[in-house]
Amino acid sequence: MSSAQDPFYIVKEEIQDSINKLLSTFQEWEQMLSDSGEKLRISKELLAGCESIEWQVDELNKTIAVAARDPSWYGIDEAELDKRRGWTTNARTQVGNMKNSVMTGKQSNGSITSSVNGMRRELMRLPDSHQTHKLNQYTANDNDDFISSESDRQLLLVRQQDEELDELSASVQRIGGVGLTIHEELSAQEKIIDELGTEMDSTATRLDFVQKKVAMVMKKAGVKGQFMMILFLLVLFIVLFVLVFIT
């Protein structure tokens, strides 16, 4: 089976496209400011994408394990199996590195936020009532802005999660379709093999019958009859040879 028709390579190309898109988003994420809200949103998007790809790679590994039980049945060899395992391992490593980097970045953002909150608590301890009143006003305004922005961000995250779930559902449907195609192809090959075996048995039976008939005729003809038969066949071969290759 060629690579273009092999279901493994079809799914592999889809997963590789997803990894490439995720790498592009990851490169943009690395260039963002560590304390920006946009970077937090992209971080969650990257983590969700990494988990989705890891799940798809796990499913692909299961198909490799099934094929490894009887590689000759699927028309592959151990070298091909090692190649496929190597690709899945490399894909898992790429996604794992991105996931670890994003999670580390999120922890760094949490440290920065904690530092800012600590500075606010220090300011609130100042004895000046006027400064305290202004700080309370600023804090209230910040809280209102934060609640508003947080509400918008939550709506955006819900919408984004819905889109990711739709994409995941489409990927699952494609993988299911590929699995169904593999099953149908294996069933068709099994039917062809059964028909070939039946035809071979029938041909062997007819050939055995003809051999017995020839042996019986040769036995009845005797030595003289066998010699005449060989001579007749030789003359017939010469005539056919002249008709085919000379005339």
Secondary structure, DSSP 8 states (H G I E B T S, - for coil): --TTT-HHHHHHHHHHHHHHHHHHHHHHHHTS-TT-HHHHHHHHHHHHHHHHHHHHHHHHHHHHHHHHHSGGGGT--HHHHHHHHHHHHHHHHHHHHHHHHHHHHHHHHHHHHHHHHHHHHHHHT-S-HHHHHHHHHHHHHHHHHHHHHHHHHHHHHHHHHHHHHHHHHHHHHHHHHHHHHHHHHHHHHHHHHHHHHHHHHHHHHHHHHHHHHHHHHHHHHHHHHHHHHHHHHHHHHHHHHHHHHT-
